[in-house]
Each structure stands twice: as C-alpha cells, then as structure tokens.
Amino acid sequence: MLFNVFRRRLFGKGFEKFIKYIAMCTILFSGLYMAEIRIEIAPFFKYLMSGTFTAGVMWHALSSDNSAELYGIAALPFRRHSFTLSYIGAYGLYTIITKSALLIAVILAVSVPDITEIIGMLICTLNGVLVTSAVYVMKKHRIAGFAWAITSVAAVFSEYARILLSANLIVATLLLFAASPYNFINCFTAGAQLRGSHKHSVWKYLFRYMTARKNYLVNSFAMWGVAVAFPFLLRESGADAFLPIGFAILSINTPLCVLVSADSSMREAIRFLPSGTRTFCLPYFSFIAVNNIIAYTFYLVSFGFQTGGFELKNIVLAVIFALLSALGSVVMEMKFPLTEWKTESDLWHHPRKYIVPAILMLIAGVVCVV
C-alpha cells in the first residue's frame, strides 16, 4: 500500500513514465549497439560506474526536502518495516529506471559484457541503492557509515567483488529493517536560529538557503576542486591557449542556477510581490556572479602556478564570463523555470542546465580563435 503511494508520486498513476524510460534505454542501447561502437572497459570500472553513479543519485534523492510528503504519512499508523522498504523500494526503482538504466544501457552497448559482468553490475547497482540508504539513516554514526561506504567501493577492486558486495546487500538490508523511518524525514529551515534583521536582504536569504542544504555547498566545493584540477588537463594536452573554455565548463554550478525552480514558495513570492522580479533579480545575479568569480579565481591561480603566470586579459575574460553566466542563469530561471520535477535529482539533471554553458562554450571558442 505505502509502496504504491510513493510510486504514484514518482511515476504517476499509470505506467506511462516507466514505459517511457524503458523505451529510451532500449533505443539508446540499440542505436549504440548497431553502430558497432566498441570500447574496452575493465570489469571493475563497469562495477564502479554503475554503483557509484546510483549511490550519488540515490543520496541526492534521499537528502531532498520531503517533510511535506512524509509528515502526513508518518501521522498514520504503519509498520516500520513496511514504511522503510516501501520508501527505499520506490525511490530506488525510480533512481535505477530514470538515471542508472541509461548509463548501464550505454555500458552494455559499447562493451558487450558477459553474463558474470552483467550480474556484477546489477549487484553494484543494488548496493548503490541499499548501502546508500543504510548509510543515510545512520545519522548518529555517520563516520562509521562513510567508512563502510568507502570499504564497499574498495571491494569493487577485489577478485571476489561479486561475493563481497552480495554480502554487503544482506548487511544493508538488515540495517534498514532496524532503522527508524523518521530518519528519512528532512526539513530545512534556512537561518531559523539566526538573529532576525529589520533590513531585508536577498543575499542573506540565498546564503542561508545554501548553508541549510549541505549538498548545495558540497557541489560548490566540488566545482572549486574541478577548477584547481582542470588546468592540469589543459597543460597535459598542450592546450594552454584554450583557457577560456574552462570558464564555460565551470559555469555548470547546478544548485545556484535552479534556486528559484527548487523553491515554489520563492517563485510565487517573486511573481506576486510588487517589484518582486526587479528586487530579486539583481541580488540573485550578483550572488551567482560572485560564486563564479570565486571558482574562476581558483582556476586562474592553479593555471598560473602550472604555467608560470597568466596575462591580464584572462582576468578581464574571467569577469566577463562570470557576468554572462550569471545573466544567462537569471534569465533562464525567470523566464523558463522548471516545474515538472519529482525529485531534486530530476531538477539538478535537467538538460536545461547545459544551455548557458553551451552558449559560453561557443563564445570561448571564438575567443580562442581570435
């Protein structure tokens, strides 16, 4: 019963969405297979990709704000095991069908694995769902949980990977049976414990909104890490002249560019309040621009250390690209907000996020040629 409640929220009343994604995977697999594109992929890398990708998407789905959905259900009588297995089952199925299946279809088509490798990928995918869920509910023992997750990843490189990860599934299932369903409820109250102010500040609101959602901050930190590492790739390829392309790539900071789409109450407030759009857009524009400049600073400093410096024009280009990225992101959010999404993972992986970086990539290409 509870499984159907969660399933209908994610897939809808019928099976149209389920069939749609199965058809997409079939078409993708058939097209790549008939094109005879073949790539040698080591078995452990197939396991690693299917498991870690599923784990990342599942963690994102579990960590999104679900208080409005679950508090009502939690108020009704239910069996602990029924709630946990239904919730994990529905979100795990949604993660596998809508996200992991597309990746697996590509791997199957281009590498043509044997049956043992397919079984290994399936086991790793299930580990991505169950182990991630078990670690997520271990909120009082997160260090132990993350250590277990790291051990699970390390097991992929073992000769007995399938056996070890199969045992891992049993342990994760037992932990989920003992877990409290209330550990799955997330409620974000940005700045609830901070002292109030008589002066309104969109910047303060956005900063509190980001800090209340740790996965938003992790994504920003990850982009800074990419900014530091990316110049190594440019230097190895001997393509120092293509430095502006890094500005376009680093503009893919998903959470910052979907803040309005992610919060329906914010969207409604901007729409109905007098001068709401004008009052919000400029601070939002500057907030994204400053975050872009921070990432670009890491990028330029790393580039300078590896090449012995950079020209003044690169600083000017960094500022221009930061402003263009911020302007494009604000326009997309104000004019084309994303509303048809079920989980935060759907929102973050929407193809719309590549429009602005693609435009910047074209501009970067022109700059490189000139």
C-alpha angles and dihedrals in degrees: 000000000000090000090059090050092055093038093054091050091054103033102023128240097302134036097259094112092045091052091045094058093043088053091048091052091047093050092046092049094045094048095050094041094050090046085062093227105165127185127177107235122178114237093239090055091052089052092046095050096047094045102042095042091052091046092052094050092044093051090050091051093049094047096053121106106276102153094113090054101041104037091066093048092044089056089064124077112266141153115256094228092046093053095046097046093043093050095045091041094053096044092041092052090047092050093049097044099042101034118010096042091062092054093045091049090056092048092049092048100048101035103031096211123201123248095269091055091048090052089048091052090049091051091049092049091052089048088054089058104037102034091045090051092048092049090047094057091047089086094149092048103039095141091056089044094053090045088054091049091052090049089051091054091048090053089066089072093053124102087234095048096134093050095046094046092047088056087047089059091055093051092048092050092051091050091050091052089056095043124107112245089219089069088073093061114100124188120177119203105180110214094348092147097041122104114263125243134210090219117076116226126184089193091056091048093050092047092051090045091054096044092049089059109057094191089062091057092044090056091052092048089049091054089052088053090051089049090056095044100041096075088061089063092047092050094047090052092046090237102129089139089067095066094124089065088069090061090058093047094048090054089076094096097145104189094051091051096051102043092116094045091048094055115052092184091056090048092052093047092053091048100049105031117093109264087355096144095047093044093049103038099063096051090042090050092050092045092057092041093053091048089050091050090052090054091044090051091057088047095051094043091051090046091050094051091052099043101032097254143326137245126262090245090067090061090051090049090050091055092046093049091046091054094044091049092049092047093050093047093050092048092050092049095046098042103028110026117176112242107153101078132119104195133022088248089063089053094049094047097046112131090233090080090071096057098081095040089049091054090047089049090057090049090048090052091053091048091051092052093046 
